[in-house]
Amino acid sequence: MAAGPSERHDDELFDQFLADNGHETTPVRWERSYNKLQCPDCGALHDEAATDCSVCGWDPAA
């Protein structure tokens, strides 16, 4: 189900509030180190096929 116009507007207002108060509002994604994926939380390196961090449990979909 798609978000209605008022829901999108509420999300934008909330993101703006968070950004104004020093919080990141962009999604956190894998970092890259050569041909490996690097966990942004703990720095562990994983193969390109990794879906979550096997060291700290970080999941980009969460």
C-alpha positions in Angstrom: 0.0 0.0 0.0 1.4 3.4 -1.0 1.7 6.2 1.4 -0.8 9.0 1.0 0.2 12.6 0.5 -0.3 13.5 4.2 1.8 10.5 5.3 4.6 11.5 3.0 4.4 15.1 4.3 4.5 13.9 7.9 7.6 11.8 7.1 9.3 14.8 5.5 8.5 17.0 8.5 9.8 14.3 10.9 13.0 13.9 8.8 13.5 17.6 8.8 13.1 17.8 12.6 15.6 15.0 13.0 18.1 16.7 10.6 17.7 20.1 12.3 18.6 18.4 15.6 21.7 16.7 14.4 20.5 13.3 13.4 21.2 11.4 10.2 18.1 10.8 8.1 19.7 9.0 5.2 19.6 5.2 5.2 22.9 3.6 6.3 24.3 1.2 3.6 27.3 -1.0 3.2 30.6 0.7 2.8 33.1 -0.6 0.2 36.6 -1.7 0.7 38.2 -2.8 -2.6 36.0 -5.7 -3.7 34.4 -6.4 -0.3 31.5 -4.9 1.6 32.4 -3.3 4.9 30.0 -3.0 7.9 29.4 0.6 8.8 29.0 -0.4 12.5 32.0 -2.6 13.3 34.1 -2.4 10.1 34.1 -6.1 9.4 34.7 -7.2 5.8 32.3 -9.5 3.9 31.8 -10.9 0.5 29.7 -9.1 -2.1 26.8 -11.6 -1.4 26.5 -10.7 2.3 23.0 -9.7 3.5 24.0 -8.9 7.1 27.1 -8.6 9.2 28.1 -11.9 10.7 30.2 -10.2 13.3 27.9 -7.6 14.9 24.5 -8.6 13.3 24.0 -5.2 11.5 21.4 -5.5 8.8 21.0 -2.8 6.1 17.3 -3.7 5.8 16.5 -3.1 9.4 
